[in-house]
């Protein structure tokens, strides 16, 4: 064990970002579906669009997800292999289709 906490900073920040029930649900949904937009997420989660957008923005800022514009919609997908592995470890009974 050593006291150079800086080497753990990036991992701690990633864990903070995904450590919210709605964000975990969004991540699992994206892993299962592959790609979807905020409207689809809103329909599935039954939460206000503004709430979903705030969570999506946090995931985007942390580079957990990326969006690709298709006309007026943006389709989001997981862009972080570490997050994929973590989700499969945390929820092994429901391994995702798109590892």
Phi and psi in radians as a Rosetta constraint file:
Dihedral C 1 N 2 CA 2 C 2 CIRCULARHARMONIC -2.360 0.35
Dihedral N 2 CA 2 C 2 N 3 CIRCULARHARMONIC 2.905 0.35
Dihedral C 2 N 3 CA 3 C 3 CIRCULARHARMONIC -1.755 0.35
Dihedral N 3 CA 3 C 3 N 4 CIRCULARHARMONIC 0.382 0.35
Dihedral C 3 N 4 CA 4 C 4 CIRCULARHARMONIC -1.536 0.35
Dihedral N 4 CA 4 C 4 N 5 CIRCULARHARMONIC 1.461 0.35
Dihedral C 4 N 5 CA 5 C 5 CIRCULARHARMONIC -1.211 0.35
Dihedral N 5 CA 5 C 5 N 6 CIRCULARHARMONIC -0.319 0.35
Dihedral C 5 N 6 CA 6 C 6 CIRCULARHARMONIC -1.029 0.35
Dihedral N 6 CA 6 C 6 N 7 CIRCULARHARMONIC -0.566 0.35
Dihedral C 6 N 7 CA 7 C 7 CIRCULARHARMONIC -1.198 0.35
Dihedral N 7 CA 7 C 7 N 8 CIRCULARHARMONIC -0.289 0.35
Dihedral C 7 N 8 CA 8 C 8 CIRCULARHARMONIC -1.727 0.35
Dihedral N 8 CA 8 C 8 N 9 CIRCULARHARMONIC -0.107 0.35
Dihedral C 8 N 9 CA 9 C 9 CIRCULARHARMONIC -1.013 0.35
Dihedral N 9 CA 9 C 9 N 10 CIRCULARHARMONIC -0.870 0.35
Dihedral C 9 N 10 CA 10 C 10 CIRCULARHARMONIC -1.080 0.35
Dihedral N 10 CA 10 C 10 N 11 CIRCULARHARMONIC -0.750 0.35
Dihedral C 10 N 11 CA 11 C 11 CIRCULARHARMONIC -1.147 0.35
Dihedral N 11 CA 11 C 11 N 12 CIRCULARHARMONIC -0.726 0.35
Dihedral C 11 N 12 CA 12 C 12 CIRCULARHARMONIC -1.096 0.35
Dihedral N 12 CA 12 C 12 N 13 CIRCULARHARMONIC -0.711 0.35
Dihedral C 12 N 13 CA 13 C 13 CIRCULARHARMONIC -1.123 0.35
Dihedral N 13 CA 13 C 13 N 14 CIRCULARHARMONIC -0.734 0.35
Dihedral C 13 N 14 CA 14 C 14 CIRCULARHARMONIC -1.069 0.35
Dihedral N 14 CA 14 C 14 N 15 CIRCULARHARMONIC -0.785 0.35
Dihedral C 14 N 15 CA 15 C 15 CIRCULARHARMONIC -1.093 0.35
Dihedral N 15 CA 15 C 15 N 16 CIRCULARHARMONIC -0.654 0.35
Dihedral C 15 N 16 CA 16 C 16 CIRCULARHARMONIC -1.100 0.35
Dihedral N 16 CA 16 C 16 N 17 CIRCULARHARMONIC -0.723 0.35
Dihedral C 16 N 17 CA 17 C 17 CIRCULARHARMONIC -1.138 0.35
Dihedral N 17 CA 17 C 17 N 18 CIRCULARHARMONIC -0.757 0.35
Dihedral C 17 N 18 CA 18 C 18 CIRCULARHARMONIC -1.476 0.35
Dihedral N 18 CA 18 C 18 N 19 CIRCULARHARMONIC -0.154 0.35
Dihedral C 18 N 19 CA 19 C 19 CIRCULARHARMONIC -1.434 0.35
Dihedral N 19 CA 19 C 19 N 20 CIRCULARHARMONIC 0.961 0.35
Dihedral C 19 N 20 CA 20 C 20 CIRCULARHARMONIC -2.473 0.35
Dihedral N 20 CA 20 C 20 N 21 CIRCULARHARMONIC 2.363 0.35
Dihedral C 20 N 21 CA 21 C 21 CIRCULARHARMONIC -0.975 0.35
Dihedral N 21 CA 21 C 21 N 22 CIRCULARHARMONIC -0.714 0.35
Dihedral C 21 N 22 CA 22 C 22 CIRCULARHARMONIC -1.191 0.35
Dihedral N 22 CA 22 C 22 N 23 CIRCULARHARMONIC -0.732 0.35
Dihedral C 22 N 23 CA 23 C 23 CIRCULARHARMONIC -1.170 0.35
Dihedral N 23 CA 23 C 23 N 24 CIRCULARHARMONIC -0.687 0.35
Dihedral C 23 N 24 CA 24 C 24 CIRCULARHARMONIC -1.047 0.35
Dihedral N 24 CA 24 C 24 N 25 CIRCULARHARMONIC -0.726 0.35
Dihedral C 24 N 25 CA 25 C 25 CIRCULARHARMONIC -1.127 0.35
Dihedral N 25 CA 25 C 25 N 26 CIRCULARHARMONIC -0.750 0.35
Dihedral C 25 N 26 CA 26 C 26 CIRCULARHARMONIC -1.067 0.35
Dihedral N 26 CA 26 C 26 N 27 CIRCULARHARMONIC -0.808 0.35
Dihedral C 26 N 27 CA 27 C 27 CIRCULARHARMONIC -1.075 0.35
Dihedral N 27 CA 27 C 27 N 28 CIRCULARHARMONIC -0.823 0.35
Dihedral C 27 N 28 CA 28 C 28 CIRCULARHARMONIC -1.089 0.35
Dihedral N 28 CA 28 C 28 N 29 CIRCULARHARMONIC -0.705 0.35
Dihedral C 28 N 29 CA 29 C 29 CIRCULARHARMONIC -1.094 0.35
Dihedral N 29 CA 29 C 29 N 30 CIRCULARHARMONIC -0.737 0.35
Dihedral C 29 N 30 CA 30 C 30 CIRCULARHARMONIC -1.169 0.35
Dihedral N 30 CA 30 C 30 N 31 CIRCULARHARMONIC -0.664 0.35
Dihedral C 30 N 31 CA 31 C 31 CIRCULARHARMONIC -1.115 0.35
Dihedral N 31 CA 31 C 31 N 32 CIRCULARHARMONIC -0.660 0.35
Dihedral C 31 N 32 CA 32 C 32 CIRCULARHARMONIC -1.269 0.35
Dihedral N 32 CA 32 C 32 N 33 CIRCULARHARMONIC -0.789 0.35
Dihedral C 32 N 33 CA 33 C 33 CIRCULARHARMONIC -1.530 0.35
Dihedral N 33 CA 33 C 33 N 34 CIRCULARHARMONIC -0.478 0.35
Dihedral C 33 N 34 CA 34 C 34 CIRCULARHARMONIC 1.717 0.35
Dihedral N 34 CA 34 C 34 N 35 CIRCULARHARMONIC -0.955 0.35
Dihedral C 34 N 35 CA 35 C 35 CIRCULARHARMONIC -2.766 0.35
Dihedral N 35 CA 35 C 35 N 36 CIRCULARHARMONIC 2.467 0.35
Dihedral C 35 N 36 CA 36 C 36 CIRCULARHARMONIC -2.794 0.35
Dihedral N 36 CA 36 C 36 N 37 CIRCULARHARMONIC 2.958 0.35
Dihedral C 36 N 37 CA 37 C 37 CIRCULARHARMONIC -1.820 0.35
Dihedral N 37 CA 37 C 37 N 38 CIRCULARHARMONIC 3.046 0.35
Dihedral C 37 N 38 CA 38 C 38 CIRCULARHARMONIC -1.105 0.35
Dihedral N 38 CA 38 C 38 N 39 CIRCULARHARMONIC -0.638 0.35
Dihedral C 38 N 39 CA 39 C 39 CIRCULARHARMONIC -1.076 0.35
Dihedral N 39 CA 39 C 39 N 40 CIRCULARHARMONIC -0.745 0.35
Dihedral C 39 N 40 CA 40 C 40 CIRCULARHARMONIC -1.106 0.35
Dihedral N 40 CA 40 C 40 N 41 CIRCULARHARMONIC -0.778 0.35
Dihedral C 40 N 41 CA 41 C 41 CIRCULARHARMONIC -1.045 0.35
Dihedral N 41 CA 41 C 41 N 42 CIRCULARHARMONIC -0.751 0.35
Dihedral C 41 N 42 CA 42 C 42 CIRCULARHARMONIC -1.075 0.35
Dihedral N 42 CA 42 C 42 N 43 CIRCULARHARMONIC -0.753 0.35
Dihedral C 42 N 43 CA 43 C 43 CIRCULARHARMONIC -1.103 0.35
Dihedral N 43 CA 43 C 43 N 44 CIRCULARHARMONIC -0.763 0.35
Dihedral C 43 N 44 CA 44 C 44 CIRCULARHARMONIC -1.202 0.35
Dihedral N 44 CA 44 C 44 N 45 CIRCULARHARMONIC -0.777 0.35
Dihedral C 44 N 45 CA 45 C 45 CIRCULARHARMONIC -1.517 0.35
Dihedral N 45 CA 45 C 45 N 46 CIRCULARHARMONIC -0.277 0.35
Dihedral C 45 N 46 CA 46 C 46 CIRCULARHARMONIC 0.967 0.35
Dihedral N 46 CA 46 C 46 N 47 CIRCULARHARMONIC 0.791 0.35
Dihedral C 46 N 47 CA 47 C 47 CIRCULARHARMONIC -2.123 0.35
Dihedral N 47 CA 47 C 47 N 48 CIRCULARHARMONIC 2.756 0.35
Dihedral C 47 N 48 CA 48 C 48 CIRCULARHARMONIC -1.050 0.35
Dihedral N 48 CA 48 C 48 N 49 CIRCULARHARMONIC 2.574 0.35
Dihedral C 48 N 49 CA 49 C 49 CIRCULARHARMONIC -1.005 0.35
Dihedral N 49 CA 49 C 49 N 50 CIRCULARHARMONIC -0.662 0.35
Dihedral C 49 N 50 CA 50 C 50 CIRCULARHARMONIC -1.118 0.35
Dihedral N 50 CA 50 C 50 N 51 CIRCULARHARMONIC -0.638 0.35
Dihedral C 50 N 51 CA 51 C 51 CIRCULARHARMONIC -1.145 0.35
Dihedral N 51 CA 51 C 51 N 52 CIRCULARHARMONIC -0.827 0.35
Dihedral C 51 N 52 CA 52 C 52 CIRCULARHARMONIC -1.055 0.35
Dihedral N 52 CA 52 C 52 N 53 CIRCULARHARMONIC -0.778 0.35
Dihedral C 52 N 53 CA 53 C 53 CIRCULARHARMONIC -1.069 0.35
Dihedral N 53 CA 53 C 53 N 54 CIRCULARHARMONIC -0.677 0.35
Dihedral C 53 N 54 CA 54 C 54 CIRCULARHARMONIC -1.111 0.35
Dihedral N 54 CA 54 C 54 N 55 CIRCULARHARMONIC -0.736 0.35
Dihedral C 54 N 55 CA 55 C 55 CIRCULARHARMONIC -1.196 0.35
Dihedral N 55 CA 55 C 55 N 56 CIRCULARHARMONIC -0.702 0.35
Dihedral C 55 N 56 CA 56 C 56 CIRCULARHARMONIC -1.065 0.35
Dihedral N 56 CA 56 C 56 N 57 CIRCULARHARMONIC -0.735 0.35
Dihedral C 56 N 57 CA 57 C 57 CIRCULARHARMONIC -1.067 0.35
Dihedral N 57 CA 57 C 57 N 58 CIRCULARHARMONIC -0.721 0.35
Dihedral C 57 N 58 CA 58 C 58 CIRCULARHARMONIC -1.131 0.35
Dihedral N 58 CA 58 C 58 N 59 CIRCULARHARMONIC -0.699 0.35
Dihedral C 58 N 59 CA 59 C 59 CIRCULARHARMONIC -1.176 0.35
Dihedral N 59 CA 59 C 59 N 60 CIRCULARHARMONIC -0.665 0.35
Dihedral C 59 N 60 CA 60 C 60 CIRCULARHARMONIC -1.160 0.35
Dihedral N 60 CA 60 C 60 N 61 CIRCULARHARMONIC -0.763 0.35
Dihedral C 60 N 61 CA 61 C 61 CIRCULARHARMONIC -1.069 0.35
Dihedral N 61 CA 61 C 61 N 62 CIRCULARHARMONIC -0.570 0.35
Dihedral C 61 N 62 CA 62 C 62 CIRCULARHARMONIC -1.524 0.35
Dihedral N 62 CA 62 C 62 N 63 CIRCULARHARMONIC 0.045 0.35
Dihedral C 62 N 63 CA 63 C 63 CIRCULARHARMONIC 1.083 0.35
Dihedral N 63 CA 63 C 63 N 64 CIRCULARHARMONIC 0.502 0.35
Dihedral C 63 N 64 CA 64 C 64 CIRCULARHARMONIC -1.386 0.35
Dihedral N 64 CA 64 C 64 N 65 CIRCULARHARMONIC -0.650 0.35
Dihedral C 64 N 65 CA 65 C 65 CIRCULARHARMONIC -2.224 0.35
Dihedral N 65 CA 65 C 65 N 66 CIRCULARHARMONIC 2.794 0.35
Dihedral C 65 N 66 CA 66 C 66 CIRCULARHARMONIC -2.289 0.35
Dihedral N 66 CA 66 C 66 N 67 CIRCULARHARMONIC 2.688 0.35
Dihedral C 66 N 67 CA 67 C 67 CIRCULARHARMONIC -2.046 0.35
Dihedral N 67 CA 67 C 67 N 68 CIRCULARHARMONIC 2.555 0.35
Dihedral C 67 N 68 CA 68 C 68 CIRCULARHARMONIC -2.194 0.35
Dihedral N 68 CA 68 C 68 N 69 CIRCULARHARMONIC 2.130 0.35
Dihedral C 68 N 69 CA 69 C 69 CIRCULARHARMONIC -1.295 0.35
Dihedral N 69 CA 69 C 69 N 70 CIRCULARHARMONIC 2.371 0.35
Dihedral C 69 N 70 CA 70 C 70 CIRCULARHARMONIC -2.359 0.35
Dihedral N 70 CA 70 C 70 N 71 CIRCULARHARMONIC 1.579 0.35
Dihedral C 70 N 71 CA 71 C 71 CIRCULARHARMONIC 1.248 0.35
Dihedral N 71 CA 71 C 71 N 72 CIRCULARHARMONIC -2.153 0.35
Dihedral C 71 N 72 CA 72 C 72 CIRCULARHARMONIC -1.592 0.35
Dihedral N 72 CA 72 C 72 N 73 CIRCULARHARMONIC -0.143 0.35
Dihedral C 72 N 73 CA 73 C 73 CIRCULARHARMONIC -1.761 0.35
Dihedral N 73 CA 73 C 73 N 74 CIRCULARHARMONIC 2.697 0.35
Dihedral C 73 N 74 CA 74 C 74 CIRCULARHARMONIC -2.103 0.35
Dihedral N 74 CA 74 C 74 N 75 CIRCULARHARMONIC 2.134 0.35
Dihedral C 74 N 75 CA 75 C 75 CIRCULARHARMONIC -1.627 0.35
Dihedral N 75 CA 75 C 75 N 76 CIRCULARHARMONIC 2.238 0.35
Dihedral C 75 N 76 CA 76 C 76 CIRCULARHARMONIC -1.814 0.35
Dihedral N 76 CA 76 C 76 N 77 CIRCULARHARMONIC 2.587 0.35
Dihedral C 76 N 77 CA 77 C 77 CIRCULARHARMONIC -2.563 0.35
Dihedral N 77 CA 77 C 77 N 78 CIRCULARHARMONIC 2.804 0.35
Dihedral C 77 N 78 CA 78 C 78 CIRCULARHARMONIC -1.249 0.35
Dihedral N 78 CA 78 C 78 N 79 CIRCULARHARMONIC 2.387 0.35
Dihedral C 78 N 79 CA 79 C 79 CIRCULARHARMONIC -2.212 0.35
Dihedral N 79 CA 79 C 79 N 80 CIRCULARHARMONIC 0.410 0.35
Dihedral C 79 N 80 CA 80 C 80 CIRCULARHARMONIC -2.474 0.35
Dihedral N 80 CA 80 C 80 N 81 CIRCULARHARMONIC 1.929 0.35
Dihedral C 80 N 81 CA 81 C 81 CIRCULARHARMONIC -1.132 0.35
Dihedral N 81 CA 81 C 81 N 82 CIRCULARHARMONIC -0.571 0.35
Dihedral C 81 N 82 CA 82 C 82 CIRCULARHARMONIC -1.078 0.35
Dihedral N 82 CA 82 C 82 N 83 CIRCULARHARMONIC -0.747 0.35
Dihedral C 82 N 83 CA 83 C 83 CIRCULARHARMONIC -1.121 0.35
Dihedral N 83 CA 83 C 83 N 84 CIRCULARHARMONIC -0.720 0.35
Dihedral C 83 N 84 CA 84 C 84 CIRCULARHARMONIC -1.008 0.35
Dihedral N 84 CA 84 C 84 N 85 CIRCULARHARMONIC -0.801 0.35
Dihedral C 84 N 85 CA 85 C 85 CIRCULARHARMONIC -1.131 0.35
Dihedral N 85 CA 85 C 85 N 86 CIRCULARHARMONIC -0.760 0.35
Dihedral C 85 N 86 CA 86 C 86 CIRCULARHARMONIC -1.057 0.35
Dihedral N 86 CA 86 C 86 N 87 CIRCULARHARMONIC -0.769 0.35
Dihedral C 86 N 87 CA 87 C 87 CIRCULARHARMONIC -1.116 0.35
Dihedral N 87 CA 87 C 87 N 88 CIRCULARHARMONIC -0.730 0.35
Dihedral C 87 N 88 CA 88 C 88 CIRCULARHARMONIC -1.149 0.35
Dihedral N 88 CA 88 C 88 N 89 CIRCULARHARMONIC -0.530 0.35
Dihedral C 88 N 89 CA 89 C 89 CIRCULARHARMONIC -1.299 0.35
Dihedral N 89 CA 89 C 89 N 90 CIRCULARHARMONIC -0.762 0.35
Dihedral C 89 N 90 CA 90 C 90 CIRCULARHARMONIC -1.223 0.35
Dihedral N 90 CA 90 C 90 N 91 CIRCULARHARMONIC -0.541 0.35
Dihedral C 90 N 91 CA 91 C 91 CIRCULARHARMONIC -2.223 0.35
Dihedral N 91 CA 91 C 91 N 92 CIRCULARHARMONIC 1.093 0.35
Dihedral C 91 N 92 CA 92 C 92 CIRCULARHARMONIC -1.146 0.35
Dihedral N 92 CA 92 C 92 N 93 CIRCULARHARMONIC -0.472 0.35
Dihedral C 92 N 93 CA 93 C 93 CIRCULARHARMONIC -1.224 0.35
Dihedral N 93 CA 93 C 93 N 94 CIRCULARHARMONIC -0.240 0.35
Dihedral C 93 N 94 CA 94 C 94 CIRCULARHARMONIC -2.284 0.35
Dihedral N 94 CA 94 C 94 N 95 CIRCULARHARMONIC 0.966 0.35
Dihedral C 94 N 95 CA 95 C 95 CIRCULARHARMONIC -0.933 0.35
Dihedral N 95 CA 95 C 95 N 96 CIRCULARHARMONIC 2.441 0.35
Dihedral C 95 N 96 CA 96 C 96 CIRCULARHARMONIC -1.357 0.35
Dihedral N 96 CA 96 C 96 N 97 CIRCULARHARMONIC 2.691 0.35
Dihedral C 96 N 97 CA 97 C 97 CIRCULARHARMONIC -1.263 0.35
Dihedral N 97 CA 97 C 97 N 98 CIRCULARHARMONIC -0.632 0.35
Dihedral C 97 N 98 CA 98 C 98 CIRCULARHARMONIC -1.836 0.35
Dihedral N 98 CA 98 C 98 N 99 CIRCULARHARMONIC 1.207 0.35
